[in-house]
């Protein structure tokens, strides 16, 4: 052991290296058959639509909570069971089809040994993650994962440090390999992480972010320049100016004939002399073939379309019905995408 007078960074680095070495050593101790058995139990749990019940006491209990949270987040229902409460009624959450993962460094934790017979009586599969593979807990389980360490990082070799790091690492590794075997995709992952950046990118659609057509009033193709300016300025009730107005088809008020943006207005004023302004109509100002999207398109895809357009960056996209081309469903604004948490990457 390095003397306590060692510089703080040196001491900290030594602790990190010792924990890393403990994890590396644990990888060599794991029995391939036992690892395969654990993964098969987890997969069978998913196939049965059952759950993983993870339990432990003290620091092992904290690691158990994290393992349960990890598995739940990747698609395998998992819960933490306090073994003390289990003996006073909470065992009711454990069913025969479930899988129990029990964590104990000593493998002799009384509270875990006390619930073993009840798990066995239910027919619940049992996986032990222990620091002693010859322990009582290991003998009472179907699968045993060796999480032993030569010593703790603690200078007294008492505080659970290396042992908890190893247990956590084995739990993470089980989750990662199970994800791969189960074919969990980034979309599956995002379903359980809707508030994160990845969740937004893979779950939010154009329909979730757009201004719906019910909040929009179209312009008649013959609307005058003053009417267009007033319409652009007024925008949508409750949202204000949208930066664009849509023009309906002459014979169908729900059919998109064109889109007028603030840029279209400026370009029209530049093209025509002031003497012609009174003769300009909305139909003439509008872009007749704007780029459109449909409501089910992912918002992230629409953002890329808006910013990667070869002609120029787009600030507003018309949203049209997927089966009735030209029927307006709403307007998608770059502003709304940014408000929803999507980052602008630039044109």
Secondary structure as GFF3:
##gff-version 3
##sequence-region A 1 347
A	DSSP	alpha_helix	8	29	.	.	.	ID=ss1
A	DSSP	alpha_helix	32	47	.	.	.	ID=ss2
A	DSSP	beta_strand	52	56	.	.	.	ID=ss3
A	DSSP	alpha_helix	59	74	.	.	.	ID=ss4
A	DSSP	beta_strand	78	81	.	.	.	ID=ss5
A	DSSP	alpha_helix	83	86	.	.	.	ID=ss6
A	DSSP	three_ten_helix	90	93	.	.	.	ID=ss7
A	DSSP	beta_strand	99	104	.	.	.	ID=ss8
A	DSSP	alpha_helix	110	122	.	.	.	ID=ss9
A	DSSP	beta_strand	125	130	.	.	.	ID=ss10
A	DSSP	alpha_helix	136	139	.	.	.	ID=ss11
A	DSSP	beta_strand	143	146	.	.	.	ID=ss12
A	DSSP	alpha_helix	162	182	.	.	.	ID=ss13
A	DSSP	alpha_helix	186	191	.	.	.	ID=ss14
A	DSSP	alpha_helix	197	203	.	.	.	ID=ss15
A	DSSP	alpha_helix	206	209	.	.	.	ID=ss16
A	DSSP	beta_strand	211	212	.	.	.	ID=ss17
A	DSSP	three_ten_helix	213	215	.	.	.	ID=ss18
A	DSSP	alpha_helix	225	234	.	.	.	ID=ss19
A	DSSP	beta_strand	244	249	.	.	.	ID=ss20
A	DSSP	beta_strand	252	261	.	.	.	ID=ss21
A	DSSP	alpha_helix	262	271	.	.	.	ID=ss22
A	DSSP	three_ten_helix	274	279	.	.	.	ID=ss23
A	DSSP	alpha_helix	282	285	.	.	.	ID=ss24
A	DSSP	beta_strand	292	294	.	.	.	ID=ss25
A	DSSP	alpha_helix	299	307	.	.	.	ID=ss26
A	DSSP	beta_strand	316	320	.	.	.	ID=ss27
A	DSSP	beta_strand	328	333	.	.	.	ID=ss28
A	DSSP	alpha_helix	334	339	.	.	.	ID=ss29
###
